[in-house]
Amino acid sequence: MVIYIIMALNEIYTSNRVNLIEKIMWTISFIGLGWIAGLIYLLFARKRMFRKYKMLFNGTESFA
């Protein structure tokens, strides 16, 4: 579980779409809540971070 938390925090801190306050909030929540914060991150936040960079099959970028 510690490796998952480190990988998730690495994704969060290298993302340009997350501001500093959110990064601090995610760090505190991973330390304090552990697997609950991980589940929330996996279900909701991770999709938001990578949505802009998803390429469609016809060669256009999705900015939705």
C-alpha positions in Angstrom: 0.0 0.0 0.0 2.9 2.4 0.7 4.1 1.9 -2.9 0.7 2.8 -4.2 0.6 6.0 -2.1 4.0 7.0 -3.3 3.1 6.4 -7.0 -0.2 8.4 -6.6 1.6 11.3 -4.9 4.2 11.2 -7.7 1.4 11.5 -10.3 -0.2 14.4 -8.3 3.0 16.3 -7.8 4.1 16.0 -11.4 0.7 17.0 -12.8 0.3 20.6 -14.2 -3.5 20.4 -13.7 -3.4 20.3 -9.9 -2.6 23.5 -7.9 -0.4 23.6 -4.8 -3.3 23.6 -2.3 -4.7 20.5 -3.9 -1.3 18.8 -3.8 -1.0 19.5 -0.1 -4.6 18.3 0.5 -3.9 15.0 -1.3 -0.7 14.5 0.7 -2.5 15.0 4.0 -5.4 12.8 3.0 -3.1 10.0 1.9 -1.2 10.1 5.2 -4.4 10.5 7.4 -6.9 8.4 5.5 -4.8 5.9 3.7 -6.9 3.5 1.5 -10.0 5.7 1.6 -8.1 8.6 0.0 -6.6 6.1 -2.4 -10.0 4.9 -3.5 -11.3 8.5 -3.9 -8.3 9.4 -6.0 -8.6 6.3 -8.1 -12.3 6.7 -8.8 -12.5 10.5 -9.3 -9.3 12.6 -9.4 -7.1 10.4 -11.6 -9.6 10.7 -14.5 -9.6 14.5 -14.2 -5.8 14.7 -14.3 -5.3 12.7 -17.5 -8.5 13.6 -19.4 -6.9 16.5 -21.4 -4.0 14.3 -22.7 -6.1 11.4 -24.0 -5.8 11.0 -27.7 -8.7 9.9 -29.8 -8.3 7.4 -32.6 -9.0 10.0 -35.3 -5.9 12.0 -34.4 -7.6 14.8 -32.5 -7.1 15.7 -28.9 -9.9 15.6 -26.4 -10.2 18.6 -24.2 -13.4 17.7 -22.5 
